Amino acid sequence: MPKGYWIVQVDIDDLEKYKAYMAANAEPFKHYGATFLVRGGRFENPEGNSRARHVVLEFPDYQSALDCWHSPEYQYAITLRQPVSTLDMVIIEGYQP
């Protein structure tokens, strides 16, 4: 079964307030088996548009990635994130040859 991924690009307007979102998302990420593959770090943007920060989360499967997003715990975390950041995100099924 292919893994599921969140691919996120985010601009953070207030890092101190954003930390509340980071604390709130820890429990749903743990519950749904998320692992950070990318969390910030150096990058180049040779083509197209980008935001300041990039995150890639891996989930055991696509359904877990969707369930985490829709969980009440993560929906609460979103309310902490939205006022202090702007993001683009996809939830995608991994490639399985």
Jmol script that loads the backbone (N, CA, C; Angstrom):
load data "model"
ATOM      1  N   MET A   1       0.846  -1.184   0.000  1.00  0.00           N
ATOM      2  CA  MET A   1       0.000   0.000   0.000  1.00  0.00           C
ATOM      3  C   MET A   1       0.887   1.241   0.000  1.00  0.00           C
ATOM      4  N   PRO A   2       0.637   2.182  -0.913  1.00  0.00           N
ATOM      5  CA  PRO A   2       1.461   3.394  -0.984  1.00  0.00           C
ATOM      6  C   PRO A   2       1.296   4.276   0.254  1.00  0.00           C
ATOM      7  N   LYS A   3       2.358   4.949   0.593  1.00  0.00           N
ATOM      8  CA  LYS A   3       2.314   5.892   1.708  1.00  0.00           C
ATOM      9  C   LYS A   3       1.587   7.156   1.289  1.00  0.00           C
ATOM     10  N   GLY A   4       1.186   7.938   2.282  1.00  0.00           N
ATOM     11  CA  GLY A   4       0.573   9.230   2.024  1.00  0.00           C
ATOM     12  C   GLY A   4       1.518  10.339   2.455  1.00  0.00           C
ATOM     13  N   TYR A   5       1.397  11.489   1.814  1.00  0.00           N
ATOM     14  CA  TYR A   5       2.286  12.612   2.101  1.00  0.00           C
ATOM     15  C   TYR A   5       1.515  13.921   2.173  1.00  0.00           C
ATOM     16  N   TRP A   6       1.970  14.785   3.048  1.00  0.00           N
ATOM     17  CA  TRP A   6       1.584  16.193   3.018  1.00  0.00           C
ATOM     18  C   TRP A   6       2.796  16.936   2.471  1.00  0.00           C
ATOM     19  N   ILE A   7       2.588  17.737   1.450  1.00  0.00           N
ATOM     20  CA  ILE A   7       3.641  18.590   0.913  1.00  0.00           C
ATOM     21  C   ILE A   7       3.166  20.020   1.126  1.00  0.00           C
ATOM     22  N   VAL A   8       3.938  20.766   1.904  1.00  0.00           N
ATOM     23  CA  VAL A   8       3.499  22.076   2.380  1.00  0.00           C
ATOM     24  C   VAL A   8       4.566  23.125   2.090  1.00  0.00           C
ATOM     25  N   GLN A   9       4.117  24.295   1.651  1.00  0.00           N
ATOM     26  CA  GLN A   9       4.960  25.485   1.556  1.00  0.00           C
ATOM     27  C   GLN A   9       4.268  26.556   2.385  1.00  0.00           C
ATOM     28  N   VAL A  10       5.009  27.223   3.259  1.00  0.00           N
ATOM     29  CA  VAL A  10       4.376  28.158   4.183  1.00  0.00           C
ATOM     30  C   VAL A  10       5.222  29.414   4.385  1.00  0.00           C
ATOM     31  N   ASP A  11       4.544  30.535   4.493  1.00  0.00           N
ATOM     32  CA  ASP A  11       5.129  31.795   4.953  1.00  0.00           C
ATOM     33  C   ASP A  11       4.587  32.052   6.350  1.00  0.00           C
ATOM     34  N   ILE A  12       5.463  32.309   7.282  1.00  0.00           N
ATOM     35  CA  ILE A  12       5.064  32.532   8.669  1.00  0.00           C
ATOM     36  C   ILE A  12       5.219  34.010   8.985  1.00  0.00           C
ATOM     37  N   ASP A  13       4.123  34.636   9.442  1.00  0.00           N
ATOM     38  CA  ASP A  13       4.128  36.058   9.760  1.00  0.00           C
ATOM     39  C   ASP A  13       4.527  36.339  11.213  1.00  0.00           C
ATOM     40  N   ASP A  14       4.227  35.409  12.108  1.00  0.00           N
ATOM     41  CA  ASP A  14       4.529  35.597  13.528  1.00  0.00           C
ATOM     42  C   ASP A  14       4.984  34.261  14.105  1.00  0.00           C
ATOM     43  N   LEU A  15       6.298  34.071  14.176  1.00  0.00           N
ATOM     44  CA  LEU A  15       6.852  32.785  14.604  1.00  0.00           C
ATOM     45  C   LEU A  15       6.452  32.425  16.028  1.00  0.00           C
ATOM     46  N   GLU A  16       6.398  33.389  16.914  1.00  0.00           N
ATOM     47  CA  GLU A  16       6.030  33.086  18.310  1.00  0.00           C
ATOM     48  C   GLU A  16       4.615  32.525  18.400  1.00  0.00           C
ATOM     49  N   LYS A  17       3.671  33.110  17.682  1.00  0.00           N
ATOM     50  CA  LYS A  17       2.297  32.592  17.689  1.00  0.00           C
ATOM     51  C   LYS A  17       2.196  31.285  16.904  1.00  0.00           C
ATOM     52  N   TYR A  18       3.022  31.133  15.884  1.00  0.00           N
ATOM     53  CA  TYR A  18       3.027  29.905  15.096  1.00  0.00           C
ATOM     54  C   TYR A  18       3.449  28.704  15.946  1.00  0.00           C
ATOM     55  N   LYS A  19       4.254  28.945  16.959  1.00  0.00           N
ATOM     56  CA  LYS A  19       4.704  27.864  17.842  1.00  0.00           C
ATOM     57  C   LYS A  19       3.529  27.189  18.545  1.00  0.00           C
ATOM     58  N   ALA A  20       2.435  27.914  18.790  1.00  0.00           N
ATOM     59  CA  ALA A  20       1.238  27.303  19.380  1.00  0.00           C
ATOM     60  C   ALA A  20       0.636  26.277  18.422  1.00  0.00           C
ATOM     61  N   TYR A  21       0.650  26.593  17.129  1.00  0.00           N
ATOM     62  CA  TYR A  21       0.192  25.635  16.113  1.00  0.00           C
ATOM     63  C   TYR A  21       1.079  24.391  16.122  1.00  0.00           C
ATOM     64  N   MET A  22       2.385  24.592  16.176  1.00  0.00           N
ATOM     65  CA  MET A  22       3.315  23.466  16.168  1.00  0.00           C
ATOM     66  C   MET A  22       3.090  22.556  17.378  1.00  0.00           C
ATOM     67  N   ALA A  23       2.812  23.139  18.523  1.00  0.00           N
ATOM     68  CA  ALA A  23       2.538  22.334  19.713  1.00  0.00           C
ATOM     69  C   ALA A  23       1.218  21.571  19.558  1.00  0.00           C
ATOM     70  N   ALA A  24       0.217  22.213  18.965  1.00  0.00           N
ATOM     71  CA  ALA A  24      -1.097  21.592  18.812  1.00  0.00           C
ATOM     72  C   ALA A  24      -1.107  20.491  17.760  1.00  0.00           C
ATOM     73  N   ASN A  25      -0.239  20.567  16.753  1.00  0.00           N
ATOM     74  CA  ASN A  25      -0.280  19.542  15.710  1.00  0.00           C
ATOM     75  C   ASN A  25       0.480  18.273  16.113  1.00  0.00           C
ATOM     76  N   ALA A  26       1.247  18.331  17.179  1.00  0.00           N
ATOM     77  CA  ALA A  26       2.068  17.177  17.572  1.00  0.00           C
ATOM     78  C   ALA A  26       1.224  15.937  17.865  1.00  0.00           C
ATOM     79  N   GLU A  27       0.122  16.094  18.562  1.00  0.00           N
ATOM     80  CA  GLU A  27      -0.701  14.937  18.931  1.00  0.00           C
ATOM     81  C   GLU A  27      -1.363  14.274  17.718  1.00  0.00           C
ATOM     82  N   PRO A  28      -2.030  15.040  16.834  1.00  0.00           N
ATOM     83  CA  PRO A  28      -2.583  14.343  15.670  1.00  0.00           C
ATOM     84  C   PRO A  28      -1.501  13.727  14.774  1.00  0.00           C
ATOM     85  N   PHE A  29      -0.357  14.378  14.639  1.00  0.00           N
ATOM     86  CA  PHE A  29       0.718  13.791  13.837  1.00  0.00           C
ATOM     87  C   PHE A  29       1.157  12.457  14.436  1.00  0.00           C
ATOM     88  N   LYS A  30       1.301  12.409  15.742  1.00  0.00           N
ATOM     89  CA  LYS A  30       1.696  11.173  16.415  1.00  0.00           C
ATOM     90  C   LYS A  30       0.622  10.100  16.236  1.00  0.00           C
ATOM     91  N   HIS A  31      -0.626  10.487  16.457  1.00  0.00           N
ATOM     92  CA  HIS A  31      -1.742   9.536  16.380  1.00  0.00           C
ATOM     93  C   HIS A  31      -1.847   8.891  14.987  1.00  0.00           C
ATOM     94  N   TYR A  32      -1.622   9.662  13.937  1.00  0.00           N
ATOM     95  CA  TYR A  32      -1.774   9.153  12.575  1.00  0.00           C
ATOM     96  C   TYR A  32      -0.463   8.689  11.953  1.00  0.00           C
ATOM     97  N   GLY A  33       0.592   8.615  12.748  1.00  0.00           N
ATOM     98  CA  GLY A  33       1.850   8.016  12.302  1.00  0.00           C
ATOM     99  C   GLY A  33       2.681   8.869  11.369  1.00  0.00           C
ATOM    100  N   ALA A  34       2.569  10.196  11.493  1.00  0.00           N
ATOM    101  CA  ALA A  34       3.322  11.096  10.615  1.00  0.00           C
ATOM    102  C   ALA A  34       4.798  11.140  10.999  1.00  0.00           C
ATOM    103  N   THR A  35       5.636  11.226   9.989  1.00  0.00           N
ATOM    104  CA  THR A  35       7.074  11.391  10.160  1.00  0.00           C
ATOM    105  C   THR A  35       7.517  12.563   9.296  1.00  0.00           C
ATOM    106  N   PHE A  36       8.272  13.483   9.878  1.00  0.00           N
ATOM    107  CA  PHE A  36       8.809  14.601   9.105  1.00  0.00           C
ATOM    108  C   PHE A  36       9.962  14.103   8.232  1.00  0.00           C
ATOM    109  N   LEU A  37       9.856  14.319   6.935  1.00  0.00           N
ATOM    110  CA  LEU A  37      10.962  14.050   6.017  1.00  0.00           C
ATOM    111  C   LEU A  37      11.706  15.339   5.708  1.00  0.00           C
ATOM    112  N   VAL A  38      10.957  16.440   5.675  1.00  0.00           N
ATOM    113  CA  VAL A  38      11.520  17.775   5.460  1.00  0.00           C
ATOM    114  C   VAL A  38      10.819  18.697   6.445  1.00  0.00           C
ATOM    115  N   ARG A  39      11.592  19.529   7.124  1.00  0.00           N
ATOM    116  CA  ARG A  39      11.021  20.489   8.069  1.00  0.00           C
ATOM    117  C   ARG A  39      11.925  21.714   8.064  1.00  0.00           C
ATOM    118  N   GLY A  40      11.666  22.613   7.102  1.00  0.00           N
ATOM    119  CA  GLY A  40      12.539  23.772   6.946  1.00  0.00           C
ATOM    120  C   GLY A  40      13.787  23.356   6.190  1.00  0.00           C
ATOM    121  N   GLY A  41      14.869  24.011   6.463  1.00  0.00           N
ATOM    122  CA  GLY A  41      16.130  23.672   5.816  1.00  0.00           C
ATOM    123  C   GLY A  41      16.410  24.512   4.587  1.00  0.00           C
ATOM    124  N   ARG A  42      17.627  24.409   4.125  1.00  0.00           N
ATOM    125  CA  ARG A  42      18.063  25.175   2.954  1.00  0.00           C
ATOM    126  C   ARG A  42      17.365  24.651   1.709  1.00  0.00           C
ATOM    127  N   PHE A  43      17.124  25.555   0.764  1.00  0.00           N
ATOM    128  CA  PHE A  43      16.552  25.155  -0.502  1.00  0.00           C
ATOM    129  C   PHE A  43      16.889  26.180  -1.569  1.00  0.00           C
ATOM    130  N   GLU A  44      16.792  25.766  -2.805  1.00  0.00           N
ATOM    131  CA  GLU A  44      16.863  26.655  -3.958  1.00  0.00           C
ATOM    132  C   GLU A  44      15.541  26.519  -4.689  1.00  0.00           C
ATOM    133  N   ASN A  45      15.139  27.576  -5.343  1.00  0.00           N
ATOM    134  CA  ASN A  45      13.888  27.580  -6.101  1.00  0.00           C
ATOM    135  C   ASN A  45      14.210  27.934  -7.559  1.00  0.00           C
ATOM    136  N   PRO A  46      14.717  26.952  -8.331  1.00  0.00           N
ATOM    137  CA  PRO A  46      15.174  27.254  -9.678  1.00  0.00           C
ATOM    138  C   PRO A  46      14.063  27.582 -10.675  1.00  0.00           C
ATOM    139  N   GLU A  47      12.823  27.223 -10.348  1.00  0.00           N
ATOM    140  CA  GLU A  47      11.711  27.502 -11.259  1.00  0.00           C
ATOM    141  C   GLU A  47      10.431  27.699 -10.476  1.00  0.00           C
ATOM    142  N   GLY A  48       9.541  28.520 -10.999  1.00  0.00           N
ATOM    143  CA  GLY A  48       8.223  28.682 -10.396  1.00  0.00           C
ATOM    144  C   GLY A  48       8.247  29.511  -9.124  1.00  0.00           C
ATOM    145  N   ASN A  49       7.196  29.371  -8.344  1.00  0.00           N
ATOM    146  CA  ASN A  49       7.024  30.131  -7.101  1.00  0.00           C
ATOM    147  C   ASN A  49       7.328  29.264  -5.895  1.00  0.00           C
ATOM    148  N   SER A  50       7.601  29.913  -4.787  1.00  0.00           N
ATOM    149  CA  SER A  50       7.885  29.195  -3.556  1.00  0.00           C
ATOM    150  C   SER A  50       7.490  30.061  -2.376  1.00  0.00           C
ATOM    151  N   ARG A  51       7.433  29.444  -1.227  1.00  0.00           N
ATOM    152  CA  ARG A  51       7.258  30.164   0.033  1.00  0.00           C
ATOM    153  C   ARG A  51       8.541  29.988   0.849  1.00  0.00           C
ATOM    154  N   ALA A  52       8.592  30.616   2.003  1.00  0.00           N
ATOM    155  CA  ALA A  52       9.826  30.669   2.790  1.00  0.00           C
ATOM    156  C   ALA A  52      10.198  29.342   3.461  1.00  0.00           C
ATOM    157  N   ARG A  53       9.205  28.509   3.761  1.00  0.00           N
ATOM    158  CA  ARG A  53       9.470  27.280   4.520  1.00  0.00           C
ATOM    159  C   ARG A  53       8.769  26.113   3.836  1.00  0.00           C
ATOM    160  N   HIS A  54       9.403  24.941   3.874  1.00  0.00           N
ATOM    161  CA  HIS A  54       8.857  23.748   3.240  1.00  0.00           C
ATOM    162  C   HIS A  54       8.812  22.606   4.243  1.00  0.00           C
ATOM    163  N   VAL A  55       7.743  21.818   4.150  1.00  0.00           N
ATOM    164  CA  VAL A  55       7.566  20.675   5.035  1.00  0.00           C
ATOM    165  C   VAL A  55       7.034  19.510   4.206  1.00  0.00           C
ATOM    166  N   VAL A  56       7.595  18.329   4.422  1.00  0.00           N
ATOM    167  CA  VAL A  56       7.052  17.109   3.842  1.00  0.00           C
ATOM    168  C   VAL A  56       6.853  16.130   4.992  1.00  0.00           C
ATOM    169  N   LEU A  57       5.612  15.689   5.150  1.00  0.00           N
ATOM    170  CA  LEU A  57       5.269  14.693   6.164  1.00  0.00           C
ATOM    171  C   LEU A  57       4.898  13.391   5.476  1.00  0.00           C
ATOM    172  N   GLU A  58       5.396  12.291   5.994  1.00  0.00           N
ATOM    173  CA  GLU A  58       5.056  10.974   5.462  1.00  0.00           C
ATOM    174  C   GLU A  58       4.126  10.269   6.441  1.00  0.00           C
ATOM    175  N   PHE A  59       3.067   9.664   5.914  1.00  0.00           N
ATOM    176  CA  PHE A  59       2.103   8.899   6.705  1.00  0.00           C
ATOM    177  C   PHE A  59       2.151   7.442   6.254  1.00  0.00           C
ATOM    178  N   PRO A  60       1.707   6.520   7.094  1.00  0.00           N
ATOM    179  CA  PRO A  60       1.752   5.101   6.719  1.00  0.00           C
ATOM    180  C   PRO A  60       1.000   4.790   5.423  1.00  0.00           C
ATOM    181  N   ASP A  61      -0.046   5.565   5.134  1.00  0.00           N
ATOM    182  CA  ASP A  61      -0.831   5.375   3.919  1.00  0.00           C
ATOM    183  C   ASP A  61      -1.611   6.655   3.630  1.00  0.00           C
ATOM    184  N   TYR A  62      -2.175   6.723   2.447  1.00  0.00           N
ATOM    185  CA  TYR A  62      -2.913   7.908   2.004  1.00  0.00           C
ATOM    186  C   TYR A  62      -4.104   8.202   2.909  1.00  0.00           C
ATOM    187  N   GLN A  63      -4.831   7.163   3.325  1.00  0.00           N
ATOM    188  CA  GLN A  63      -6.002   7.381   4.172  1.00  0.00           C
ATOM    189  C   GLN A  63      -5.617   8.003   5.506  1.00  0.00           C
ATOM    190  N   SER A  64      -4.500   7.593   6.076  1.00  0.00           N
ATOM    191  CA  SER A  64      -4.040   8.198   7.337  1.00  0.00           C
ATOM    192  C   SER A  64      -3.719   9.672   7.151  1.00  0.00           C
ATOM    193  N   ALA A  65      -3.145  10.023   5.999  1.00  0.00           N
ATOM    194  CA  ALA A  65      -2.853  11.434   5.715  1.00  0.00           C
ATOM    195  C   ALA A  65      -4.142  12.247   5.641  1.00  0.00           C
ATOM    196  N   LEU A  66      -5.158  11.701   4.985  1.00  0.00           N
ATOM    197  CA  LEU A  66      -6.457  12.384   4.922  1.00  0.00           C
ATOM    198  C   LEU A  66      -7.121  12.453   6.292  1.00  0.00           C
ATOM    199  N   ASP A  67      -7.100  11.346   7.016  1.00  0.00           N
ATOM    200  CA  ASP A  67      -7.750  11.304   8.332  1.00  0.00           C
ATOM    201  C   ASP A  67      -7.125  12.291   9.298  1.00  0.00           C
ATOM    202  N   CYS A  68      -5.816  12.440   9.248  1.00  0.00           N
ATOM    203  CA  CYS A  68      -5.150  13.404  10.110  1.00  0.00           C
ATOM    204  C   CYS A  68      -5.646  14.809   9.806  1.00  0.00           C
ATOM    205  N   TRP A  69      -5.689  15.162   8.532  1.00  0.00           N
ATOM    206  CA  TRP A  69      -6.153  16.499   8.131  1.00  0.00           C
ATOM    207  C   TRP A  69      -7.558  16.760   8.654  1.00  0.00           C
ATOM    208  N   HIS A  70      -8.449  15.777   8.540  1.00  0.00           N
ATOM    209  CA  HIS A  70      -9.851  15.954   8.908  1.00  0.00           C
ATOM    210  C   HIS A  70     -10.126  15.758  10.399  1.00  0.00           C
ATOM    211  N   SER A  71      -9.136  15.334  11.157  1.00  0.00           N
ATOM    212  CA  SER A  71      -9.359  15.064  12.581  1.00  0.00           C
ATOM    213  C   SER A  71      -9.700  16.348  13.337  1.00  0.00           C
ATOM    214  N   PRO A  72     -10.544  16.251  14.359  1.00  0.00           N
ATOM    215  CA  PRO A  72     -10.868  17.437  15.160  1.00  0.00           C
ATOM    216  C   PRO A  72      -9.627  18.094  15.765  1.00  0.00           C
ATOM    217  N   GLU A  73      -8.644  17.291  16.144  1.00  0.00           N
ATOM    218  CA  GLU A  73      -7.430  17.832  16.750  1.00  0.00           C
ATOM    219  C   GLU A  73      -6.646  18.690  15.757  1.00  0.00           C
ATOM    220  N   TYR A  74      -6.544  18.205  14.522  1.00  0.00           N
ATOM    221  CA  TYR A  74      -5.812  18.999  13.542  1.00  0.00           C
ATOM    222  C   TYR A  74      -6.631  20.207  13.091  1.00  0.00           C
ATOM    223  N   GLN A  75      -7.926  20.059  12.994  1.00  0.00           N
ATOM    224  CA  GLN A  75      -8.766  21.197  12.634  1.00  0.00           C
ATOM    225  C   GLN A  75      -8.633  22.315  13.672  1.00  0.00           C
ATOM    226  N   TYR A  76      -8.477  21.941  14.936  1.00  0.00           N
ATOM    227  CA  TYR A  76      -8.212  22.945  15.974  1.00  0.00           C
ATOM    228  C   TYR A  76      -6.859  23.613  15.738  1.00  0.00           C
ATOM    229  N   ALA A  77      -5.839  22.807  15.420  1.00  0.00           N
ATOM    230  CA  ALA A  77      -4.504  23.363  15.170  1.00  0.00           C
ATOM    231  C   ALA A  77      -4.548  24.379  14.022  1.00  0.00           C
ATOM    232  N   ILE A  78      -5.358  24.113  13.026  1.00  0.00           N
ATOM    233  CA  ILE A  78      -5.488  25.039  11.896  1.00  0.00           C
ATOM    234  C   ILE A  78      -5.939  26.418  12.365  1.00  0.00           C
ATOM    235  N   THR A  79      -6.840  26.459  13.334  1.00  0.00           N
ATOM    236  CA  THR A  79      -7.324  27.757  13.825  1.00  0.00           C
ATOM    237  C   THR A  79      -6.204  28.569  14.462  1.00  0.00           C
ATOM    238  N   LEU A  80      -5.175  27.913  14.953  1.00  0.00           N
ATOM    239  CA  LEU A  80      -4.020  28.609  15.529  1.00  0.00           C
ATOM    240  C   LEU A  80      -3.052  29.075  14.434  1.00  0.00           C
ATOM    241  N   ARG A  81      -2.986  28.311  13.345  1.00  0.00           N
ATOM    242  CA  ARG A  81      -2.062  28.609  12.254  1.00  0.00           C
ATOM    243  C   ARG A  81      -2.558  29.702  11.325  1.00  0.00           C
ATOM    244  N   GLN A  82      -3.815  29.657  10.966  1.00  0.00           N
ATOM    245  CA  GLN A  82      -4.314  30.542   9.916  1.00  0.00           C
ATOM    246  C   GLN A  82      -4.085  32.034  10.149  1.00  0.00           C
ATOM    247  N   PRO A  83      -4.264  32.550  11.366  1.00  0.00           N
ATOM    248  CA  PRO A  83      -4.072  34.001  11.529  1.00  0.00           C
ATOM    249  C   PRO A  83      -2.621  34.470  11.376  1.00  0.00           C
ATOM    250  N   VAL A  84      -1.664  33.550  11.453  1.00  0.00           N
ATOM    251  CA  VAL A  84      -0.255  33.960  11.482  1.00  0.00           C
ATOM    252  C   VAL A  84       0.588  33.368  10.349  1.00  0.00           C
ATOM    253  N   SER A  85      -0.071  32.757   9.353  1.00  0.00           N
ATOM    254  CA  SER A  85       0.693  32.165   8.259  1.00  0.00           C
ATOM    255  C   SER A  85      -0.181  32.007   7.018  1.00  0.00           C
ATOM    256  N   THR A  86       0.505  31.801   5.897  1.00  0.00           N
ATOM    257  CA  THR A  86      -0.150  31.520   4.624  1.00  0.00           C
ATOM    258  C   THR A  86       0.527  30.292   4.045  1.00  0.00           C
ATOM    259  N   LEU A  87      -0.270  29.328   3.574  1.00  0.00           N
ATOM    260  CA  LEU A  87       0.378  28.129   3.059  1.00  0.00           C
ATOM    261  C   LEU A  87      -0.323  27.568   1.842  1.00  0.00           C
ATOM    262  N   ASP A  88       0.436  26.776   1.118  1.00  0.00           N
ATOM    263  CA  ASP A  88      -0.060  25.946   0.029  1.00  0.00           C
ATOM    264  C   ASP A  88       0.244  24.508   0.427  1.00  0.00           C
ATOM    265  N   MET A  89      -0.719  23.622   0.201  1.00  0.00           N
ATOM    266  CA  MET A  89      -0.551  22.250   0.670  1.00  0.00           C
ATOM    267  C   MET A  89      -1.270  21.286  -0.255  1.00  0.00           C
ATOM    268  N   VAL A  90      -0.660  20.125  -0.441  1.00  0.00           N
ATOM    269  CA  VAL A  90      -1.341  19.012  -1.094  1.00  0.00           C
ATOM    270  C   VAL A  90      -1.201  17.785  -0.208  1.00  0.00           C
ATOM    271  N   ILE A  91      -2.217  16.943  -0.239  1.00  0.00           N
ATOM    272  CA  ILE A  91      -2.154  15.619   0.364  1.00  0.00           C
ATOM    273  C   ILE A  91      -2.128  14.668  -0.823  1.00  0.00           C
ATOM    274  N   ILE A  92      -1.097  13.823  -0.885  1.00  0.00           N
ATOM    275  CA  ILE A  92      -0.870  13.031  -2.096  1.00  0.00           C
ATOM    276  C   ILE A  92      -0.485  11.602  -1.745  1.00  0.00           C
ATOM    277  N   GLU A  93      -0.906  10.701  -2.588  1.00  0.00           N
ATOM    278  CA  GLU A  93      -0.532   9.299  -2.446  1.00  0.00           C
ATOM    279  C   GLU A  93       0.843   9.091  -3.053  1.00  0.00           C
ATOM    280  N   GLY A  94       1.688   8.346  -2.360  1.00  0.00           N
ATOM    281  CA  GLY A  94       3.034   8.082  -2.842  1.00  0.00           C
ATOM    282  C   GLY A  94       3.052   7.152  -4.035  1.00  0.00           C
ATOM    283  N   TYR A  95       4.148   7.147  -4.714  1.00  0.00           N
ATOM    284  CA  TYR A  95       4.365   6.292  -5.883  1.00  0.00           C
ATOM    285  C   TYR A  95       4.763   4.906  -5.432  1.00  0.00           C
ATOM    286  N   GLN A  96       4.124   3.914  -6.020  1.00  0.00           N
ATOM    287  CA  GLN A  96       4.478   2.534  -5.731  1.00  0.00           C
ATOM    288  C   GLN A  96       4.643   1.810  -7.055  1.00  0.00           C
ATOM    289  N   PRO A  97       5.896   1.522  -7.443  1.00  0.00           N
ATOM    290  CA  PRO A  97       6.112   0.870  -8.759  1.00  0.00           C
ATOM    291  C   PRO A  97       5.538  -0.524  -8.814  1.00  0.00           C
TER     292      PRO A  97
END
end "model"
wireframe off; spacefill off
backbone 0.3
color backbone group
